[in-house]
Structure formats: structure tokens, C-alpha cells
Amino acid sequence: MSTLRLRSRAGVVLAGVIGLLANGPAHAGWGALNMPEGVTPISSEVFDLHMLILWICVIIGIVVFGIMIYSIVQFRKSKGASASHFHESTAVEITWTIIPFLILVGMAIPSTATLITMEDTSDPDLTVKITGYQWKWHYDYMDQEIDFYSNLATPTEEINGRAQKDPNYLRQVDNRLVVPTNRKIRFLLTSEDVIHAWWVPDLGMKKDAIPGFVNEMWAEIEEPGVYRGQCAELCGRGHAYMPVVVEAKPPREYQQWLESRQAARSEGDPQMAKKD
């Protein structure tokens, strides 16, 4: 088990290094191996932290393995080198204690600031309650009198292999979560049955939806577009069939969508949907 974990971690580091090198047009495809930068301030901060820690690890690796390789080559027995004998060196003890301490503090300061920002859900412009079900999502726009279910919309023919699969296979829904751009949106997450997890990678955050408990997270999407995710907690046999699709609209377009949904609800059609 430990060997598998080491290989997995090595693979993550290698993917990150490849992503760092993927700056030129000829290497554009390799950029997908790195962590996505996302479209929210939080996701940008997380990406910057990821790159900072990665560079620190790369530098530490170069220094440590460089010294090891140099020592092995320069002071090998075939050249007549003999090992030095020393014990309880105060200078060495202090050095290898202080340096890692300073490195950890240097990583902890920006990380703590980002974690504090992640938890600050105060003063939102919009609050959406998200409830997980087996296997769909329910979105309730608090104070807007709008709520609807979001179900998988991938055709059965694709699932059963009788039709060519769409590029967004198992990531289509009948009702997208529509939100405005450049507005702070607070999400309240809970569940009606088992533990689910609401996750959209481009938003940079993931939270569990737990029965009888309310989790909070927030996002401020800077770019209009459609962002896809899924339940990230194994929640039963239909786990693969509850995707998340968020559509961010400019405030004016969002207001038009909101008014159309409110009008449809007042006319007795609360499930009017914008199809994928």
C-alpha cells in the first residue's frame, strides 16, 4: 500500500512539473495535466498556492538529490575517500531544524490566509440552498421564490451504448444552476438521504452535503460560461448519474432569466427548464 501511495504522489508531482513546462503552443495539450486555475478568486488563490508549493518541492528535491549525487560521485570509495566521524553536532542540529521550520512557516502564512477567505461567507449577494438526493440535486434560491430539481439529461441510448456518446456524456442536466457573474454567492449544502458532495472544479471548492447538517461555501464567478462538475462522494449505485452544471450569466442576463422563471412559476410551471 505504501508503495502505491508513493507512486501516486510521484505521479502528481510529475504532472505538475509537466504543467509548468506547458507554456508554449507546441505543448498546449500538456497544460491539462496541471491543476485548473478556475474562474473564481478562491480558485486562483488555490492555484497560486499549488504552484508555490510545487516550486518549493522542486527546489528542495534539486538541492537534496544534487548534494546526494555530488557526494556519491565525489567521495566514493574508489577515489580513496574515507567517511568523517562526528556526533552530536549542535550546528547541524540547529540547521536542519531551523530551515524546515522556516519553509513550513513560509507555506503556512499564505495557506492560512486562503483558508480564512474560503470560510468567509458573510455579506452574500445571493444565497442558494443545495440539497442532495439519490440521485439528483435540488436548488432553492433563497428569498427569490424559485426552486427546481436538476436531473441527469444524458439520453438512455448513450448510456446503454446504442448511440454515440456526447462530449459531455453524463454531464448534462435538465436544469442548470444559473448564477450572476461578479456577485458573491453563498451555497448552503445539505442532503435528504446519504452523504453527497457538490463539486465544480472551476469554482475551486468542494463541500459535503450531509443529512441533518448544513455546510457553507461561496463563490464569485468572474467569467460567464458553463462549468461542469459532479457528486464527489460515493452515494450509491446512481452516484455517476448526478452531475452539476453551473451557468454564469452577466447580471443583466441573469436578471432576465430570474424574471422568466418567476413568471413561469406564477403561471403554474415551476419546472420550466433551460435544456443543455
N, C-alpha and C positions, 0 to 999 in steps of 0.2 A: 504493500500500500504506500509506504513512504517513497519508494522508487517512482511510482506512478505520479505522486504529488510533485516530486522534484521535476519530472519530465514535463508535467503540465505547467509548472511555474516557468521553467526554461522556455517553453513554447510561447507563453505570454510575453516574456521579455524579448524574445526574438521577434515576435510580431510587432512589438513596439519599436524596436530598432529599425525594422524594415519600414514601418510607417514614417519614421523620422527621415529616412532616405528618400521617401516618395514625394519629392518636391517638383521634379521635372516632368514635362509632358510625357516622356518615354516611360516613366514609372507611375503614371497616374493611377493605374489599376491597383498598385500595391497599397495605396492610401486607405483602402477599405479594410486592411488588416489592423489598422490602428483604432483607438477609441474614437467614436464620432464626437465632433465638437459640439453639436447640438445647436438649438436656436433660442436658448434662454440664458440670462446672465449666470444662473447657477451652473448650467451645463458648461458654459465657457470657463467658469472658475474651476470646476472639476477637471476639465480637460487640461487647463494650465497646471494644476496640481499634479495630474498624471504625468505630464511631460517633465515637470520639475523633478519629481521623484525618480522617473526613469533615467534622466541625465545624471542624477546623483548616484544611482546604482551603476550606471555605465562607467562613470569616473572611478568609483570605488573598485569595480571589477578590473578596470585597466591598471590602476595603481597596484592592487593586491597581486593580480596574476603577473603583472610586469615585474614586480620585485621577486616573486617566486621563481619565474623563468630565469631572470637575471642571476639569482643566487644559485639555482641549479646548474646553470652553464658556467658561471664564473668561478664558483667554488666547488667544483666537482672533485671527487677523489682522484680521478685520473690526472689532474693537474697538480696533485700533491697538497691540496688544501686540507686543513685539519679543523675540526669543529672547535669553536670557542666554548669555554665553560664559565658560566656566570649564573648566580642565583640571587633572587630577591632584589632585583634592581628597582629602586624607588622611581627613578626617572622613567623607566619603561612602563611600570605600573601606572604612573600618573598619565603618561602619554596615551596609552591605549584605553584609558578610562575617559579622559577629557575629550578626545577627538570624537568618539561615537556620541558622547553626550551632546556636544555642540551640533553635530549633524542632526540628531533627533530633535533638538530644540528648534533648529532651523526649519525642519519639516513640520513640526507641531504647530508653530505660530500661524502660518497661512492656513493649515488644515483646520485648526480650531475656529478661525475667523469664518471659513466657509461653512462649517457645521452649524455655527450660530446663525448665520444668514439663512441656511436651509430651514431652520426651525422657526423662523420669524414669520408667522402667518398673519400678523396684525395688519389692520387697515387695508383689507382687500377691496378691489373694485367689483368683484363678482365672486359669489360662493356657489359651488356645485357639490351636491351630495352624490357620492357614487356608491352604489350598493351592488355587491357581487351575488350572483345566483348561479346554480348549476343549470345551464352554462351560458350565461348572458350577463349583461350589465344594465343597471337602471340608473339614469341620470336625472337628478332633480335640481333645477335651477332655483335656488332659494330666493324668495321674495319676487320671483318672476312669474309664478304660477304656471310653470312649464315643467313637465316631466315626461320621460319616454324610456322604453326599453331599446337596447341595442343588441341585435342578434346577428349571428353569422349569416352572411348572404352569399357565400360561395355555392354555386349550383351543385346539386347532388350528383349530376353527371360527372363533374370534375372529381369529386371526392371518390366516386366509385370507379374512376379510370375510364369512363366511356366518352370523355371529351378532353380536349387539350387543356392543360392547366393554365390559368391566367397568371401573369407575373405577380399578382397579389393574391395568389392561392392561399386560402384560409386566413386572409387578412382583409376581407371585405365585410361590411356591415350594412344593415338596412337603415340605421340611423347613426349618423356621425355626431360626436360631441363637438358642437360648434362654439367657438370662443372668440373674443376680440383680441387683436394684437395690441401690444404695448399697454396692457392692463394687468394688474396683479390679480390672479385668480386663485382663490383658496379652494382646495379639494378636501372634502370630508369623506373618509372611506370607511365602510363597514360591510358586513355580509349577513345574509339571511340563512345560510346553511353551514358551509365549511369555510376554511381559510382560503382566500384568493389573494392575488397580488396584482395591482394595477400598475402597468409598466409601459412607458413610451420612451425608448432610448433617447430620442432627440430632445426630450424635456430634461434629461439629466437626473431624474429621480424615480424611485420606485417605493411603493408603500404597500404593506399587507392590509387586506380587508378582512377583519376578524369579527366573527359573530359576537354581539353584545358589547363591542368596543368600537370607538371612533378614533381613527388615525387622521392626522392632518398633514398636508403638504401644499406647496404653492408653486406657481409657475407664472412667468411673464414672457410670452412668446413674442419674439421681435420680428419674425418674418412670416408673412402669410404663406399658407401652404397646407398640405395634408400630411400628417405624421401618424405613423402606424406602430402599434405595439401589440402586446398580448398579456394574458394572465401568466404570471411568472411563478406561480405556486401550484404544485400538483394537486388538483382539486377533484379528481375522479376521472371516469372514463371519457368524459367530454371535455377534458382540460384543453385539448388542442383546438377546440371549436368556440372559444370566446375571445376573439381579437378585440383590440382597442383601436379606434380610428378617431383622431382629433383633427378638426379642420379649423385653422386660424384665419379669420377674416379681418380686414381693416374695420375700424369701429363703425363707419357708416354702413358698410355692407352687413356687419353683424346686427346692427340695429334694424335693418330691413328684414333680415332673417327672423329676428326676435318678434317683430310685429306680425310677420306672416304666420309664425307658429301660434302666437297668442290669438290671432284671428281664427285660425283653424280650430283651436281648442274651443273658442266661444261658439263655433258652428257645430260642435259635437264631433270633431275629428281629431282627437288628441294624438293620434299616431301618424299624422301626416309626416312623411319622411322624405328627405333628400337622399336618393339612392346613390350608391357608389357607382 
